[in-house]
Amino acid sequence: MDLETVKKYLEKGVGADGDDKNASTINGMPSRFFENFIMQGLHVDQIEKGRVLCSMKVPPRLLNAGNFLHGGATASLVDLVGSAVIYSYGASTSGVSVEISITYLDAAYVGNKSIGWILVWRS
């Protein structure tokens, strides 16, 4: 793929004049829309101080071009649920993730698998 095609792919919705054609739609979305979009359908199976166990069925909205769960969606879920682990200690804020390491063992396809995360914070 040539560089201009890659640029156009990344700048979907941005016109030749630099105006973002989707700006009014995006700016009209509620605050923290992304978190709700990613986390809708998440089920907390177990929670205790320093430990959160979650699962969800893979929804179609989180699929990539290969029709399986997008790795970025997984990383976002891990980051957001990781914040919940920090909150489980009674913290009022969770801070900023500096480093996240994720190992993908297999693809998760829409509706036919439940996926789960166990996040534990040890100080």
C-alpha positions in Angstrom: 0.0 0.0 0.0 1.4 3.4 -0.9 1.8 6.1 1.7 -1.0 8.3 0.4 -3.4 5.3 0.7 -2.3 4.6 4.2 -2.8 8.3 5.1 -6.3 8.3 3.7 -7.1 5.2 5.6 -6.0 6.8 8.9 -7.7 10.1 8.2 -11.2 8.7 7.3 -13.7 11.6 7.3 -11.1 14.3 6.8 -11.6 16.3 3.6 -8.9 17.6 1.3 -9.2 21.0 3.0 -8.3 19.4 6.4 -11.9 19.8 7.7 -13.0 16.8 9.7 -16.3 15.7 8.1 -17.2 13.7 11.3 -16.3 16.4 13.8 -19.9 17.5 14.5 -21.0 13.9 15.1 -18.0 13.1 17.3 -18.3 16.4 19.2 -22.0 15.7 19.8 -21.4 12.4 21.5 -21.8 12.2 25.3 -18.7 12.6 27.5 -16.8 9.3 28.0 -18.7 7.7 25.0 -15.7 5.5 24.3 -15.8 3.8 27.6 -19.5 3.0 27.3 -19.1 1.8 23.8 -16.3 -0.6 24.8 -17.8 -1.8 28.1 -21.4 -2.3 27.2 -22.3 -5.9 28.0 -19.4 -6.4 30.5 -20.4 -8.6 33.4 -18.6 -8.5 36.7 -18.4 -12.1 37.9 -16.5 -11.5 41.1 -15.0 -8.4 42.8 -13.0 -8.1 46.0 -10.3 -5.8 47.2 -7.5 -5.9 44.6 -9.2 -8.4 42.3 -11.9 -8.1 39.6 -13.1 -11.0 37.4 -15.1 -10.0 34.4 -16.6 -11.6 31.3 -18.6 -10.7 28.2 -19.9 -12.1 25.0 -18.1 -10.6 22.0 -20.4 -8.0 20.4 -20.3 -7.3 16.7 -19.4 -3.6 17.3 -15.9 -4.7 18.6 -14.9 -6.9 15.7 -12.0 -6.2 13.4 -11.8 -6.7 9.6 -11.1 -10.4 10.3 -14.4 -10.7 12.1 -12.9 -11.4 15.5 -12.4 -9.2 18.6 -10.2 -6.3 17.9 -7.0 -6.3 19.9 -7.4 -2.7 20.6 -10.8 -3.3 22.1 -9.2 -6.0 24.3 -6.5 -3.6 25.4 -9.1 -0.9 26.2 -11.1 -3.4 28.3 -8.0 -4.5 30.2 -7.1 -0.8 30.9 -10.7 0.1 32.0 -11.1 -3.0 34.2 -7.6 -2.4 35.6 -8.9 1.0 36.8 -11.7 -0.8 38.6 -9.1 -2.9 40.5 -7.5 0.3 41.7 -10.9 1.7 42.7 -11.6 -1.6 44.7 -8.9 -0.3 47.1 -11.1 2.7 47.8 -9.0 5.1 45.6 -11.0 8.1 44.3 -8.9 8.2 41.0 -7.0 5.5 39.1 -4.3 7.6 37.5 -2.9 6.9 34.0 -1.7 3.5 32.6 2.0 3.8 31.8 2.5 0.2 30.5 0.1 -2.6 29.7 1.3 -6.0 28.5 -1.3 -8.3 26.9 -0.7 -11.8 25.4 -3.3 -12.9 22.9 -3.7 -16.7 22.9 -6.5 -17.1 20.4 -9.1 -15.2 18.5 -12.5 -14.5 20.1 -15.4 -14.5 17.6 -18.8 -12.8 17.9 -21.3 -14.4 20.2 -19.8 -17.9 20.3 -17.4 -17.4 23.2 -17.4 -15.6 26.4 -14.2 -14.0 27.1 -12.9 -13.1 30.5 -10.3 -11.1 32.4 -8.9 -11.5 35.9 -7.0 -8.5 37.0 -5.2 -8.5 40.2 -3.2 -5.6 41.7 -0.4 -6.5 44.1 1.4 -3.7 45.8 
